[in-house]
Amino acid sequence: MNDHQDTLEFARAQDAADPRRSFRDEFHFPQKDGQPVIYFTGNSLGLQPKGAAAALKQELDDWAALGVEGHLKAKHPWYSYHEELTAFTARLVGAKESEVVVMNQLTSNLHFLLVSFYQPKGNRKKILTEQRPFPSDTYAFASQIAFHGGDPGTDLVEVQPRAGEYTLRTEDILARIHELGDELALVCFGGVNFYTGQAFDLAAITEAAHAIGACAGYDLAHAAGNLHLKLHEWNVDFAAWCTYKYLNSGPGSVGGVFVHEKHHGKGLPLFAGWWGHDKHERFRMERAFKPMNSAEAWQVSNAPVFSMAVHRVALEQFDRAGIANLRAKSEQLTGYLAFIIAEVAKATKTDLEVITPGDPAQRGCQLSIVAHGKGKDLFHAISANGVVADWREPNVIRVAPVPMYNSFEDAWRFGQVLKSALS
Ligand SMILES: *Cc1c(COP(=O)(O)O)cnc(C)c1O
């Protein structure tokens, strides 16, 4: 859209034309001075769906009324609670139902998956990731390398941007994979980098990794619920994500996992637990571990029902809205916000540099702003005026208008707050 306008009327007209605008009413918005805040932090903690409280209460009530019998007799039986999330999850990330499971939390899941997919052998022992991955991922990679007796200083490699650039060029990522060749055991990128907001070409990276004999896995913390993923089609080996960011499932909620079907039943090494055992024989309580022939083989523990109750509500909303529809809205909404930021920069003669790629295919909804010379002061000023954004060291303000509940009017109002903070 080149016909954007920095006016309230224009923003409201966009909202009126948005078929998914009513989802906004299904969320609790924090208030400031009696007004809903401009909530642009769904990339850190998504808002609470209004249906969450009733879903949680259902489980509390069933527990009170049924005790242990809730495992089989609750409205949503706890024994198989995770199975109620499977179809929603598969549609959300572009997977077959056998390829996904909801379990544990993100970094824990990365470790469990690395046990299976990081198998350093001989010369092939390096892990390639993006520059400046989320710290937890670096800790996981480095500790796994050390666990196998390797040296994270040499075996953990980051693709660096070119001089003077913030983000990575796909051609440089692919070239680096090719160059490392048979030294590379695993390529493991974030789907979207938490700092720059850059979305990576997961299909191309996966293909390049496979071409030189490495595995390809992804941390989709900033991609699940943000991008239109096609994990099966892209031939991704494994992926993990959290559900409290774009997936609105509450602080510290349960995580999601994808394992491509080509790896099921192949005897990959894994850290086993009883919930990964063939469910038809689970309660025979036998000694020998017989893994499920699906991603559920990686489960270790029984379902954390309270987290999953909220996650079920949130996933059902995504299913109703449709991730392809949300993504289409997201490209428009983030494009509009980028326009608004550029208008404010012009009007106030401020250097507001958006370091997130301008190409919609290379970003999700987040924009990362470097306000040269003004960074943290500007962040505090907008925060004092009803914007909930976040600050990431050393110098980025992150703003994420999420298509599920943010509006074009939010983007326009954000511009007004930004302008007055800079004037
Ligand atoms: C948010 C985030 C995490 C957080 O990990 P938890 O185990 O959920 O605490 C890890 N990695 C990335 C890339 C993230 O964005």
The ligand as a Gaussian input file, in Angstrom:
#p B3LYP/6-31G(d) Opt

LIG

0 1
 C       11.588000     -16.161000      24.638000
 C       12.664000     -17.014000      24.128000
 C       13.210000     -18.039000      24.912000
 C       12.737000     -18.263000      26.329000
 O       12.944000     -19.554000      26.749000
 P       12.044000     -20.237000      27.897000
 O       12.628000     -21.566000      28.002000
 O       10.629000     -20.213000      27.408000
 O       12.171000     -19.418000      29.133000
 C       14.189000     -18.834000      24.348000
 N       14.623000     -18.633000      23.078000
 C       14.108000     -17.641000      22.299000
 C       14.606000     -17.450000      20.897000
 C       13.142000     -16.797000      22.813000
 O       12.669000     -15.800000      22.061000

